[in-house]
Amino acid sequence: MLERLNCWIFLTHLKMQEQKRLINTDKKLHNTLLQHVARERLLVHDLRDGLLIPSMLGNHDIHVQQHRNGVVTVNCIRVVTPNLLASNGVVHLVDGLLNAPQSRLTDIVKGRRDLSKFLSLIEKAGLIDVLNKRQGYTLLAPTNSAFGKMDKAILDRISEDSVSLTALIKHHMIPSEMCSPAIIGTNNLETVEGSAMRLGCEGDSVTVNGEPVMEQTDTVATNGVLHTINRVIIPDSAKTVLELAETPHLKTFTSMFKKMNLQASFKPKTSYTLLAPVNEAFEDTTVTDMSEDTTKLLKNHVVLKQYFLHQLHHGQVLKTIGGKNLRVFIYSKTICIENSCSSLNGRKGRYGALFTLRKVLQVPTKSLITTLKDDPRFSILVELIKIAKLVPMLNKGGPLTFFAPTNKAFTSLPPGELDKLKGDVLHLRSLLKYHMFNKVVVSDGISPGVTSFMTTMQGGSLELAKKNNTIFINKNVKLLVPDKMATNGVIHGIDSFFQPKGGMFKMANFMETLPIVCHSVLQKSSPHSLHHY
């Protein structure tokens, strides 16, 4: 009688019709009540995650789930009021009826016709034993209709590749029991496959990675819990390199790639790295000036071999399927490939990797001097370079960064001053070298909020800073034409120029820069805001 009293306390949260149904079936009621009772006194702090408590119903255990957010469930039913002490034991009030788990996860899957496709793939991957032997899994089981929504070509490819198939199945397995009553807010988990997964809630729906895909929740097995879902969740490790790029923010690139049928360039079971610019990169009108052949442009965004960020180093050269070489530049807070920088979280797929780029790549084909000659905005500068006898250095020397004054910078000189400059070769060489340094620095390699001091080939220094996505040199000269890539460096166009101390000219738009940074400035500046190259 005392046992029965304790059991009735557990049933206080049942609906009235459920209580009546149980009372009308005495044997079922008796067994149900025994399923709620254990022979030992356990307080809530004794209910450890994974604990199996033998119930008074024969061989049926009560499964305890202690979740990371502090919620305690038993057989996936939430404990709402713990530790109601009695003279002969303790009562924990739960939010529903505890059903005794009778089968293992694989047996539950085998017994459901709507999971037959998932079962066949588990068997094909040889993972039946894994599900049978391990304790404490959460299995997200896609229904047959979920597989019917998949692209058939993708499903066939994964099914025939044992590595991808194993990754797919294991991505639907979580190595702990997650019950829906404990999914409050966002729960960041790791699957057996190794990728991240987010379980959350949206109203009354349980979500996976933000999508309300769960259909039936909390089928408790003797070795875990099963939830059915209406969508197959493909991990990166089972995706091809182009499938990795199938995201909204890369839609322009992938659409162009498919339109040109460039996926046909990929050889089976061959590794590639895809360098995919974001959609905004193609809104820049300069993209049309980079290449008359879109196919060649896109092919130079595909690198032979699979690379991960930790495998890249400064000065490394990557070979594209278009036959061109791409240089890697590593700066304090970013990694750049030619003129375009990548976020520091590349994605790894099956036979491929994906880097997201901020800009469309400029693949250099000409030297610094030839690049300047081909741009009419720098015709006066090219003439001065020839007079200063710096053509050989800009043709085969490097690597260099050249802040190149445009024609506007020189035509703004007072009458006769340009001729005077042409007549003083030593000063002209010094002036031009004051605009160069022996390192390639692209515009996105300059981090916001960081002041960089560059030692020039003349011996002085230039101060670079980025504010509101604009590069400033020596505080108030704007970089107007960024990242004209050359085979031996990079050119940044400016509509002014700088003079070493003691130069020939004194004008408002000619910035005088001390060759050293004053000690007082360094003392006043935060060590985190200064960067020396």
Helices and strands as residue ranges (DSSP letters): H 2-10, G 11-13, H 16-23, H 26-35, G 44-46, E 52-54, E 61-66, E 72-74, E 77-86, E 89-94, H 105-110, G 113-115, H 116-124, H 128-133, E 137-142, H 144-148, H 152-159, H 162-171, E 173-174, G 180-182, E 187-190, E 196-202, E 205-208, E 214-221, E 224-229, G 236-238, H 241-244, G 248-250, H 251-259, G 262-265, E 272-277, G 279-283, H 287-290, H 294-299, E 302-304, G 309-311, E 317-319, E 325-330, E 335-337, E 340-342, E 347-349, E 352-357, H 368-373, G 376-378, H 379-387, H 391-396, E 400-405, H 407-411, H 417-423, H 425-433, E 436-437, G 443-445, E 451-455, E 461-467, E 470-473, E 477-478, E 481-486, E 489-494, E 497-500, E 510-513, H 519-524, E 530-532
